[in-house]
Amino acid sequence: MQTRGIEMSQLYTLVRDTTNLTDVQAKILDHMQVALQLASDISRNQVYLCARGKNEDISVILMAVKPSYTHGSTFFKSGDTRLVDDLAIIENVFTTGRKVVGRTELDQGLTVAVTAYPIVDNAGLPFAVVCFMSNSVKHKYQHQTGIYGPQYCDRVR
């Protein structure tokens, strides 16, 4: 599928099919794809791009990225949907328009540290959220303190 000489990506198509985001907002997210892989590699976290679905009670996982040097799968997959209550941290970012740091339980006994940031449009309104999720002690410490370095991570062992 092409529009004005630019091939539309799977992310762009998913945004248009599952959310009420504008064309400009969809293109902003589409251009972020490469940066999210880099962010995942640098932070050593899984990174998720989320937006509200066409039904306001649903959050849509638009993109799921894991560090390129790890094996296994991500907690969520692109196209997954969750009730807003299940991903309260994301809803908190939409409500406040600010970064939120917390934890969420994905499964019984599997609690992960989450840092979520708003993605805002030209009007300054959040239309999507990027989440960094980790389940290791080192990464939880990094999220809570903002300190990224092996000399600091050894303190939490």
C-alpha positions in Angstrom: 0.0 0.0 0.0 1.4 3.4 -0.9 0.4 6.9 -0.1 2.3 9.9 -1.7 5.2 7.7 -2.6 5.7 6.5 1.0 5.1 2.8 1.8 2.8 2.4 4.8 4.2 0.2 7.5 2.5 -2.5 9.5 2.5 -0.1 12.5 0.8 2.7 10.6 -1.8 0.2 9.4 -2.4 -1.1 12.9 -2.7 2.4 14.3 -5.3 3.3 11.6 -7.3 0.1 12.2 -7.3 0.0 16.0 -7.2 3.5 17.3 -8.8 6.9 16.7 -5.4 8.7 16.2 -5.1 11.2 13.5 -3.1 10.7 10.3 -0.3 13.0 11.7 -0.2 11.2 15.0 0.0 7.8 13.2 2.9 9.1 11.1 4.7 10.3 14.2 4.5 6.9 15.7 5.5 5.2 12.5 8.7 7.3 12.4 9.6 6.2 15.9 10.0 2.5 15.1 13.8 2.6 14.6 14.4 4.7 17.7 12.4 2.3 19.9 14.7 -0.6 18.9 17.7 1.5 19.8 16.0 2.6 23.1 15.4 -1.1 24.0 19.0 -2.0 23.2 20.5 0.8 25.3 18.1 0.5 28.2 18.2 -3.4 28.2 14.4 -3.3 28.6 11.4 -4.4 26.6 9.8 -1.4 25.1 6.1 -1.0 24.2 4.3 1.6 22.3 0.7 1.9 23.5 -2.4 4.0 22.6 -6.0 4.0 23.5 -8.2 1.9 21.2 -11.3 2.9 19.3 -13.1 1.8 22.4 -11.8 4.2 25.2 -11.8 1.3 27.7 -9.1 -0.6 25.7 -5.4 0.0 25.4 -3.7 -1.3 22.3 -0.1 -2.5 22.2 1.1 -1.0 18.9 4.6 -2.2 19.0 6.6 -4.6 21.2 10.4 -4.5 21.1 13.0 -6.4 23.1 16.8 -5.9 23.1 18.2 -7.3 19.9 20.8 -9.4 21.7 18.3 -11.3 23.9 16.4 -14.5 23.2 12.8 -15.3 23.9 9.7 -13.3 23.4 8.2 -10.0 24.7 5.5 -10.0 27.4 3.1 -8.5 24.9 2.8 -8.7 21.1 1.9 -6.0 18.6 -1.8 -5.8 18.3 -2.6 -7.1 21.8 -5.4 -5.3 23.6 -5.9 -4.9 27.3 -8.5 -3.3 29.4 -7.5 0.1 30.7 -7.7 -1.1 34.3 -5.2 -3.9 33.5 -2.6 -1.3 32.4 -3.3 1.4 35.0 0.2 2.9 34.6 -0.5 3.7 30.9 -3.9 5.3 31.8 -2.1 7.3 34.5 0.3 8.8 31.9 -2.7 9.7 29.6 -4.4 11.4 32.6 -1.5 13.3 33.9 0.6 13.8 30.8 3.7 13.0 32.8 6.2 10.2 33.2 5.0 7.5 35.6 7.3 5.0 37.4 5.8 1.9 39.0 5.3 -1.8 38.9 2.6 -4.0 37.3 1.8 -7.6 37.8 1.6 -9.3 34.4 0.9 -12.8 35.7 0.7 -14.4 39.2 4.2 -14.0 40.7 5.5 -12.0 37.7 5.8 -8.3 38.7 7.8 -6.0 36.4 9.1 -2.5 36.9 7.6 0.0 34.4 8.6 3.5 33.4 6.1 5.1 31.0 6.5 8.3 29.1 3.9 10.3 27.2 4.2 11.0 23.5 2.6 14.3 22.8 1.3 16.0 19.7 1.8 19.6 18.6 -1.0 20.7 21.0 0.9 19.1 23.9 -1.7 16.4 24.5 -0.6 12.8 25.1 -1.8 10.5 22.3 0.4 7.5 23.0 2.7 6.1 25.7 6.1 4.4 25.4 6.7 1.9 28.3 10.0 0.4 29.4 9.5 -2.9 31.2 12.0 -5.0 33.1 11.8 -7.9 35.5 15.4 -8.1 36.8 16.5 -6.7 40.1 19.2 -4.7 38.3 16.7 -3.0 36.0 14.3 -2.3 38.8 17.0 -0.5 40.6 17.9 1.5 37.5 14.3 2.5 36.9 13.8 3.6 40.5 17.1 5.6 40.8 17.8 6.6 37.2 21.4 5.3 37.7 22.6 3.1 34.8 26.0 1.6 35.5 27.4 -1.8 36.7 29.1 -0.1 39.7 25.6 0.9 41.0 23.8 -2.3 40.1 26.1 -4.4 42.2 24.7 -2.7 45.3 21.2 -4.3 45.0 22.5 -7.9 44.9 
